[in-house]
């Protein structure tokens, strides 16, 4: 057979599937969201915004009574529980604990968090007379530390750059910001993007794998400097997407 004959033979190669629309995100409205550290400012703010958007939310704390009190204060059907019960009852678990207690909290909940989608939003920061500065954990980032401590969980990272003041303010209807979402599995990242999009004014934007989490966490130190200089509650917008 000549090269010309070969070129004329019909091909059985399957048609290439069209590229998936990156904004075609799943419906997450029926998922239960747990917030570990939900009695702190960031955790309470996220719980309030998600519940206000119609999400079922459970606040977790080391003390169930403290979580229940915070839940009653926020309303919108939010429940309070100790951290272990919060993790067990939730489909998605947001980790919003202080950096100092990050490792210890996750180690103690490894069994309860097995099989769960975990969203780490902890920012390892230090403070001195010059202001805030980023810390770099041995694992590379808080999110990578979470992944190392929770081998049976699906760990992502998101919600780092949000102002707790704005989140908690009931007079503010929309939070004008993007949420950078990082993770290893596209389906998990898209769930977190969709969850961020439930909050009025927000978008979830894919920002890479967990190895890129350090610079995302560290950027909070810069935003703190911005806020102090301009007396603002700065967030981020990603342009051209």
N, C-alpha and C positions, 0 to 999 in steps of 0.2 A: 504494500500500500504506500503510495507516495505521500509526501507531506501535505500536498494539496487535498488528496482524498481524505486524509485524517482531519484536516481543518473543516471539511464539509460534513463530517459525521455529527448527528444530533447529540447534544449533551443531556445527561440525566441529572445534572447538578441541581439541587433544590434552590428555589428562590430565596434570596437573603431576606430574613425577617426585618421589618422596619425597626429603626431604633426606638427604644422605649422613651416616652416623654418623661423627662426628669421631674416634672411637676404633677405627674399622675401618681398620687399618693394614696395610701389605704385609708379606709374609714376606721378610725380609732375611737369613735364616740362611745362604744360599749365596753371599753377596757377600764379596769379599775387601776387607779394610779396611787401608789403609796409614796409618801415623802418622809424619808428618814431625816431627822433634824428639822421636822416640820414646825417646831416651836420657836426656831430662830427666825430672824427677819427675812432671809432669802427663802427659806422653806415655807414660811407662812405666806409670803407673797405669791409664790408659785402655786401653793395649794388654793389660795383664794382665787387667783385668776383662772385656773383650770376648772375649779368647781363653778365659778361664775359663768364659764363657757358651757356648762352642762356635763362636765366630766365627773364621774364618781371618784372621790378622793378620800384617802385615809391618811391622817397625820400620825407619824410615829415619833416616840420619844423614849428615853430610858425609863421614864416614869409614866405609866398609863394615865394617871390622874392629870399630869401636866398636859399631855396630849389631848385629853378629853376637854380640858378647860380651854385650850387654844382653839379646838374645833368648835366648841360652843360659841366662842367669841366671833369666829369667822362666819358661821352659818353656812348657807347654801348646801345643806346636807352633808357637810364634811364630818367624818367620824374621827375619833382619836383612839389610839391603842398603843401598847408598848411596841418597841421596834420589831420584836420577833413576830407578833401577831400581824403588824402592819405588813411585813414582808410576805408572810404566808398568804394573806388575803388579797394581795395585789398582783396584777399582771405585769405592770411596769413599776419599777421602784427607782425614784429619784433620790440620789444621795446628796444631801445638803448639810452635812454635819461640819463642824469646825475641822480645819486641817489637823489640828493637834490630836483629835480623836478619830481620824479617818481610818487608819489601819486597824485599831483595836475594835472599832464598831463593825467593820466588815468581817474581820476574823470571827467575831462572835456570832455572826449571822450567815456564815457560809452555807449551812444546811438549809436555812429558810430561803436563801436567795438562789439556791440551785434551780436551774431551768428558767429563771426569771430574766427579763430584759432589764438591765440595770443602767441607769443614766447618771453618770457622775458629773456633778457641776461644782466640785470643790476646787478652790484656787489656793495653792500653797504660796503663802505670802509671809514676808517678814516686815516689820516696821521699826524704824529708828528716827532720829531727829531730822533726817533728810526726807522722810516719807516712806511710802510703800515700795517694796522691792520683791522680785520673784525669787522663790526658792526652787531648787531642782531636786526632786526626790531621787533616790538611788535607782528606782525603776525607770526614771525619765519624766514622769508626770503623775499626778494623782490618778488619772484614768488608767495609766499602765500599772500603777500599784494595785488598783481595784481589780484589773484583769488578772494579775498575778495571784491575788488573794482569793479570787472567786473563779477557779478554773471550770466550774460547772455552770457558770452564768454567762449571759451574752452581754458584754460590757460595751457601752457607748459613752460618749462625752458630749454635753450640751448645756445650755442655759448659764454660761459663765459670766456674761457681760450685762446682766440685768440689774437695774437699780431696785433694791428692796423698797425704797421710799415710794417709787412709782407703782410697783406691784401692789403694795398694800393700800394705796390711796383709792378709796371707793369713788371719789369724784372724777377720776381719770377713766375714761371709757376705752381708750386704745393705748397700747404701748408701742410706740413707733420705733421698732428695732428689728434687726435680723438676728437669728440664733444660729451660730455655727455648730454643726453636728458632725461628729467624728465617730468612726467605727469600722469594723472589719467586714461586716456582712451587709450588703446593700439593703436587704429586706428590713433588717433591724434599724438601720439609719433612716429609712423612709418612714418607719413607724414613729420615730422620734421627731422627724421633720413634720409629720402630720400632726403630732401632739402639739408642737410649738405653734403650728398654724391654727390651732383651735383658739388661741388667745388673740383677741382682736388687735390688729395692727402688726402682728408678728409674722415672720416667715422663718421656716427652718431651711438652712442652706448647707448642703454637703460640703465639708471642708477637709476631707482627707481621712486617713487611717489613724489609729490611736498613737502611732509613733509621732504624729504631728500635734499631739495634744499639749505639749509643754508650752509652745509659743502662744497658743490660744489661752491657756490658763494664765500665763505670764502677762498677757496684754491688760489684764485687770489692773495691774500696778500702774500702767500708763493712764487708764481711765480714771483711776483715783486721783492722779495728778491733775488731769483735765478738770475733774469735778471741783477740786479744791481751788484751782486758779480761777475758774469761771463761775463758781457757785452754781453748778449744773448737776444734772443726772444723766450723763452722756451714755449713749448706746452706740451701736454700729449699724451701718447699712452697707451691703455689698452691691456695688454698681454693675450694670450691664448684664445681670442675670434675672 
